[in-house]
Amino acid sequence: MTNAILTACGLTEAEVTGGTLAVRSPIDGAEIARVHETPASDMPAVIARSQAAFRVWRELPAPRRGELVRLLGEELRASKEALGALVTLEVGKITSEGLGEVQEMIDICDFAVGLSRQIYGLTIASERPGHRMMETWHPMGPCGVISAFNFPVAVWSWNAALALVCGDPVIWKPSEKTPLTAMATMKIMERALKRFGPEAPEGLVQLVIGGPAIGEALVASKDVPIISATGSTRMGGIVGPQVAARWGRAILELGGNNAMIVAPSADLDMAVRAIVFSAVGTAGQRCTSLRRLIAHNSIKDDLVAKLAKAYASLPIGDPRQSTTLVGPLIDHATRDRMLSALESARAEGGTVHGGQTVTTGVPQGGAYVTPAIAEMPGQTDTVRTETFAPILYVLGYDTLEEAIAIQNDVPQGLSSCIFTLNMREAETFLSAAGSDCGIANVNIGPSGAEIGGAFGGEKETGGGRESGSDAWKGYMRRQTNTVNYSAKLPLAQGVKFDF
């Protein structure tokens, strides 16, 4: 089955054998490839090709650049089943989530094609007679994309589709855990480039594979003005200052410790459905996964009982099986961190339901666990720390102000939500006095964001924005222009300088 998936994605035996980087499937821990890494000594040439491509690509009109992204969307549609299957094989996502990730890629291509004709600047009223002010937007240069394992192809597409229509070449460094999906995506990209024709310069979209040295070369280079990095807060704490020190632009998408407030008026059945998917989907390995449940004390016990019953019914196993809802964690080290976090929660007075290793009825060699619910006496250090696994910490509250304070009292600020039928509570949550996150939802969970909205968060989440809305501005430089079409030269602010 593995060979059939790799072949369907256009990967040759030479490309997946004989290399130094071992790739293992989380489904059973088996080695499925050994890919060739990019020598660190090659990085100056890679960056130089990208710079040369920029000088050509920036001259192409944006709607013409959008045509390449339209072709990429077409090729992704044709390859959706194959690439989705590879996402499942390499990441362990259930089949529908693997396909859903490729659909995100298709959706952002559609968005970017429209954007290619909507890169608007403002016309600004000038205080000086006979003058016109306006702003224009210009390409910045090569964009380095450093992506994480949990969304191995969607995050690249969020960046690449926008960067390409904005006039920027792309250099992609995927996670060392998921190089195969990146290689397969580049095959799809190459088909789009071939159809687009010679106007696309060599080096417009490049893939580099390897460890920290490869990422460091991108982060350190002044010839890569934009670095979009998705991963841990620890990683962002290294990347952000280095890019800032060389006056580059960093788009950081880092950790999340996402919460849901469940108010007394909430539709509990709907809340339970949202909680289970948000906390358990992708085995809790989304940056937007639900980590904290803040429930009103009058309904907390009833809600936990409903959740415990729902959790007990979840099919855990091979993600390729249509009945499976909970696949494996990415590796055994992640499972060990989850078990350690649960031990810490117990030591802090928590009551844990679930969170056991699963060894029967699942492929041997994979890291399978039962999702955990931990009822906590308060927001302890363990609760305030993001553990990338299906752990849901439950806290109680009495007033909305208290709930919002708990929600905001963590270092991360990515996604958040409230379940309530009370309009005042909903609007307060969305107000300046409410959630401090980049994403705030009402009567919907914190995960599963659509590409039409800008994706990202505040505080230790990094402040970056990708995907929809006006996130495209992160890939361009703004230029303010003033045109004097009069025969006089008045100065702004009424300054007189006659000589």
Residue, then its C-alpha position, 0 to 999 in steps of 0.5 A: m500500500t505504501n509503494a502504491i501511495l508514493t507512486a500515485c504521488g509521482l515519487t520515484e524509487a530513487e527519490v525515496t531511497g538511499g538518503t540520510l533522512a529516515v521517514r516513518s509512518p506514525i500508523d505503525g512506526a515503520e520506515i517508509a522512505r529514506v530521502h536525500e537532504t539538501p546540503a547546507s553548502d547548497m543554500p547560498a545557491v538556492i537563495a541566489r536562484s530565488q533572488a534571480a527569479f524575483r527580479v523576473w517574477r516581480e515584473l509580471p502583472a499580478p493577474r498573470r501571476g494569479e494564472l499560475v496559482r489557478l493552474l496549481g489549484e487545478e492540479l491539486r484538484a486532480s491529485k487530491e485523493a493521492l496527496g490526501a492519502l499520503v498525508t494520512l500515511e505520513v502524519g497519521k490523520i484520518t482519511s477525511e482530515g487528510l483530504g480536508e487538508v488538500q481541500e484547504m490548499i485548493d481553497i486558498c488557490d481560489f482565494a489567491v486567484g481572485l486576490s491577484r486582481q484585488i491588490y488595492g492601494l488607497t487614494i488619500a486626500s492631500e492637504r496640498p492643492g494640486h496634489r494627489m496621494m496614494e499608496t501602492w504595494h510592491p513585491m518584497g522578495p523571496c519568502g522562506v516557508i518553514s512548516a510543521f508536521n501537523f499541517p504538512v502541506a496546507v500551511w505551505s499553500w497558505n503562504a505560497a499562493l499569496a506570496l506568488v500572486c504578490g510577486d515573491p518566490v518561495i523557498w520551502k523547508p518542511s518538517e523533517k518528519t514530513p518531507l514526502t508530502a512536501m516532495a509530492t506537492m512539488k511534483i504538483m507544482e512542477r506540473a502547474l509551472k510546466r503548463f504556465g510556460p516560460e514566464a515562470p523563472e527557474g527557482l520560483v518555487q524551491l524545496v529544501i529538506g533537512g534539519p536546523a542548519i537548513g532553516e538557519a540558512l534561511v533565517a540568517s539570510k538578508d536575501v530572504p526578506i520574509i520568513s514565515a515559520t510555523g511551529s513551537t513557541r520555542m522555535g519562534g523565540i529563536v527565529g523571530p529575534q534573528v529575523a528582526a536583527r537583520w531587519g527582515r519580516a517574520i510571520l510567526e504562527l506558534g503555539g496555542n492553548n485554546a479555550m472554550i467557555v460554556a455558559p449556562s444558556a449553552d446548547l450542551d448537545m452542540a457544545v459536546r459535538a464541538i468539544v469532541f472534534s476540537a479536542v480530539g481531531t488530529a489526535g489533539q495535534r492542531c495548533t487550534s486544538l481545544r486544550r481548556l474547557i471553562a464551564h459554568n459551575s452549574i453545568k460543569d458536572d453534567l457536561v463532563a459526564k456527557l463528554a466522558k460518555a462521548y470519549a468512551s465511544l470514539p473508535i481509535g485505530d488505523p486512520r485509513q479505516s473509514t470508521t476510525l476517528v482517533g489516529p496515532l500521535i506523530d511519535h512515541a516521544t509525543r505520547d510520553r510527553m502526554l503521559s508526563a503532563l497527565e502525571s503532573a496534572r494529577a500531582e496538582g490535584g487533577t482528576v484524569h479520565g482516559g489518557q491510557t496507551v492503547t495497544t490492542g486493536v491498533p497497528q503495532g508500532g504506532a503511538y495510540v492513546t485514549p484522549a484524556i479529560a483532566e478536571m483541574p482545581g484551577q489553572t495550574d502551570t501544567v494547564r498553562t503549558e501547551t501539550f501537543a496531544p489530546i488532553l482537555y483540561v476542565l475548569g469551573y467558573d461563576t461569572l463571565e468576567e472570571a471565565i474571560a480572565i481564565q481564558n486570557d491568563v495563558p501565554q498563548g493567544l491563538s484561538s478561543c470560543i464561547f458557547t452561549l445563547n445570551m447575546r450580551e455574553a457573546e458580544t462581550f466575549l468578542s469585544a475589546a474586553g473579551s478574548d485576547c486571541g487572534i480568533a474568537n468564535v461563538n457557538i463553534g469550536p476553536s479549530g477548523a478555521e476557514i481560509g477566508g479569514a486571516f489565521g494567527g494569534e497574539k502574545e506567544t503565538g507570534g502575532g503573524r497572519e496567514s491565509g485570507s482577509d488582508a494577510w497578503k500585505g505581509y508579503m508586500r511592501r507599502q509605498t506612499n506616493t505623492v504626485n504634484y500636478s500643479a505649477k506650485l510647490p506648497l509644503a505640508q503642515g503650512v511650513k514656509f521656506d521661501f528663498 
